[in-house]
Amino acid sequence: MNPFEMFKNVKNLQDKMEQMKQELEHKAFTGTAGAGMVTVVVNGQHQVVSVKIAPEIVDPNDIPTLEVLIASATNNANSQLQEYLQQEAIRKSSELGLNDLMKGGFPQ
């Protein structure tokens, strides 16, 4: 591939990534923990959108367990988002013939 074509493809990739960033504002990724007793939803910008906790899991004498479940559900949701970002980056770079640039994956 000649250098001018490569620069054009890189610019196209940047445009697609910007479009993906805007689309991510409207995407939601749900993480759960404790057999679904805790659910956390994050958006594509890693912001927590909602937290749902089943009443039966709330024990005022065992707050540490609830804290662990919330953290676990949040990490699960963020892992799903990260996986989505990696797949989209690979897909978009492949569409532009830039596979070699994305072999290392999407930066974390």
N, C-alpha and C positions, 0 to 999 in steps of 0.2 A: 504494500500500500504506500502510495507516495505521501510525503509529509503534509501536503495541503489537504489531501483527503482525510488524513488522520486528524488534523486540527478541526476540520469540519465535523467529523464524527464526535470528537471530544466536546465540541460546542453543542452538538445535538444531545449528547448524553447529559451535559449540564442543564440544558433546557428541560429534558425529561425528568431529571432529578428534582428540579424546582417544581415541576408539575406534580410529581409524586409527593413532595413536601406539602403542597397545598391540599392534595387529596387526603393526606394523613390526618389533617385537622378534623376530618369527618369520619375517620375510622375508629373503631373501638376494639380492644383486645381484653378478653375476660380471663382472669386467673382465679382458681379456686384452691381451697385447702380444707383440711378436716372433713373429707368426704362431702364437700359442697356446703359445709356449714358457714364458711366465710367465702365471699365472692368480692373481688376487686376488679373494677373496669378502669383501664387506662386508655387515653387517646394516643394518636400517633406521635405526640410530642412528649410522651412519657409522663403526662399529667394524670393524676388520679381523678377520675370522673365520678366514681361512686364506690361505696363500700357497703356491703350488706352482710349482716351477721345474724345467724339464726338465734333466736332468744334462748334456746336450750343449751347453747354452747357458752353463754355468758355466766360465769361463776365469779362473783366478787372476791372469792377467796383464792382464785387462781388466775389472776390477771396476766402473769407471764405466759401462760399457754395461749391465751387470746392474742397477745402481742406477737407471738411466734407465728400463729396462724395468719394474722393480717400481713405480716412481712412475707410469709411464704406465698400467699395468694398474689401479693403485689409483684414479687419476683417472677412468679409463673406468668402473669400477664405481660410483664416486660420481656420475658423470654420469647413469648409468642410474637410480640412486636418486633423484636430483634430478628427472629427467624424470617418474618415477613419482609423486613427491610433487606436482608441478605438475598432472599429469593428475587425480590423486585430488582435489586441492583444487578444481579446476574442476568435476569431476563432482559432488562433494558440495555445492558451492555452487549448482550448477544444479538439483540435486534440491530444494533449499530455495528456489529462486527468487531467489538472491542473486548472480546473474551480474555485476551492476554492481560489487559489492564486490571481485570477484576478477579484474577485467580486467587489473590490473597483474601478475598471476601470484603464485606462491607465493614468499615472501621467501627469499633465499639466505643 
